[in-house]
Amino acid sequence: MNKVIGTGVNRKDGFAKVTGTATYAAEHQIANLVHGYLVTAAIANGQIDSIDTSAAKTAPGVIAVFTHQNPPKIFKPANDFMTSKIYEARLPLSDNKIYYGGQIIGLVVADTFERARHAAHLVKVKYTTSKPVIDGKQASYKEAPPFFGEELKFTKGDIAAGTNAATVKIAATYTTATELHAAMEPHAIIAHWTDDNSLTIYEPSQWVAASQRTYAQLCGLPTEKVRIVTPFLGGGFGSKAFPWPHGILAAAAAREIKRPLKVVLTRQQMTANTGHRSETEQLIKLGATADGKLTVIDHEAKSCTSLVDVFPELCTGITPAMYAAANLRIQQEIATLNVGTPTFMRAPGENPGMWAMESAIDELAWALNIDPVELRLKNETTEHQRQGLPFSAKHFADCLRVGAEKFGWKDRAKQVRSLTRDGKLIGWGVAAATFPGMRGKSTVKARLLPDGTAHILTAGNDMGTGAYTIVAATAADALGLPVEKIRVEMGDSLLPDAGIAGGSQMTASLAPAVMSACAEVLKTAGVKNAQEALTKLQESGSSAFEATATSAPGGEGKKWAFQSWGAHFCEVSIDEEIGRLQVTRWVSVMNIGQVMNAKTAASQVRGGVIMGIGQALMEECHFDPNIGYPVVYDLATYHFPAHADIPRIEVTFVGEPDLNFNPAGARGVGEIGITGVSAAIANAVYHATGKRIRNLPITPDKLL
Ligand code: MOS
């Protein structure tokens, strides 16, 4: 029986984090360290005609200046995702071409950070400039190519017939702004070469094992010559899984200067060079019979990528999973802009996709005069309509019903503009949440020591989500030890590969491997629990019982579709005179299979909701319309929520462990919380004001 799993165990790493002893990438103390500062393009489209580094080279403290004229040696990686992956296919300093504002065009290395920065500003560049395309509305779109081998289009049934069969139809276009990950910990790297041609890298990485393989290829080394150390990440949200150009350049430059090199990006450099979520435009057409049965779902999405790599925002990916319709079509288009390469950002695709879908369902509910909770229940699908598989352990209906009950939804005012409080308009909104259940191959080493402690070792990362704590709880239950007796080491490529902390899958990947490794330790000892093992250890005088185990998905994905579900209910208060919108109440109910840690799971949902409130109300990254340069300089010019913007967020979990998915029954909870949030808010805004806002963020000007 579980004793620790499911309870609200405090974070293993909590004390280290709040006391400042958790070591983040740039904080590692390395002797003889020097500092690099990036030189970045001041134009967004064109080429470098000349670059004069003479003043920079002779500035005080300068050790080296790298540009496209003298790039450090970088080897071309396979970049096939299996053996290696870089975020931006173009290698840094590979030629004199400029594809986006802020692109890296040089690196100045000096004995101090300040001297490197000063010298970087002495580099003189002459450009030939062409007008950049930085606005998705002015770009030209074409059909998006397959992504990870999957076509980004799918049709079931007959769209025209489904449309003809509908009594009530809606068609609407929804947009989202360019968004930034804006993690607290900036992107940073320390690259440390040692005499035996080995490289140690301290860098925030959501997957140290893939990072190790990739840097090895980039440096022309065998994998075991590279070590990646990432015990802690200060947030990644998808932007810290693979090397970016600055990291590649730092690793290669450090080799040439033969000194450990640290490069920390400014917030503005991060805006240009470490990914973002593309702006999106989505057209959704829905048709239903008068009693609210969907006859057609037609979803088209557009997103933008850079000129140096292809990354589509997969807005339509969730559509075949959400609601049943005999006739359903999805398609995606993509355009290139003179901006850096977009990438995975918390619920990539699912988040903007659910913004559009859940807004459209609300519009349809009003058009039909049916309660939006009822409309969702009426159209629930028991199978994934693209995969043709039944969902395992699906409790979407419970999420809606329990959420409605907790929120008091039945007392909802049935007309828009009919609720007021303190002179402000009040509105209620609901939206669904969803995220696929994913899982990767994961290896864990477990070790039981004579002092009564157990050590769990894995390269898997805790990106701030609580993985250390979940691993400890899982091991505690598997061994029959108190959770305090479990020591967990993670985030070092010397340890066994546990896959990616991304796609909300680290828990589902890791927990089964922890269970297997612990079971294997007891088997090795020939006992049933840790107490008996300890007695045996003491009697025999052995130093430890140790075992390594791997857990990976089997054939279950051929029988079941795995997907997590949820419902958000919210209240907004709007002062129309000044366009002020405040989110005043929030209830989220989630179905994620086994909840591994009640406290950190609820925190993940809250974090997702907060990030979603940011997306709904304020987050947008602008580029200068003339020169194409990002105009986000810091965390003040990228507006995101502060405490005063956030109400109490009530989180409840429903459903049972999804044991079809893995032996731990957990589906993961890192991303689902953000999905549907912006739609719930826009739906509440409509209820409050009668204004249907289809363009995020919902800034005050849109409410006046
Ligand atoms: Mo997440 S966007 O898969 O880190």
Boltz pocket constraint, residues with backbone or C-beta under 6 A from the ligand:
constraints:
  - pocket:
      binder: B
      contacts: [[A, 206], [A, 236], [A, 237], [A, 238], [A, 239], [A, 344], [A, 345], [A, 346], [A, 347], [A, 348], [A, 501], [A, 502], [A, 503], [A, 504]]
      max_distance: 6.0
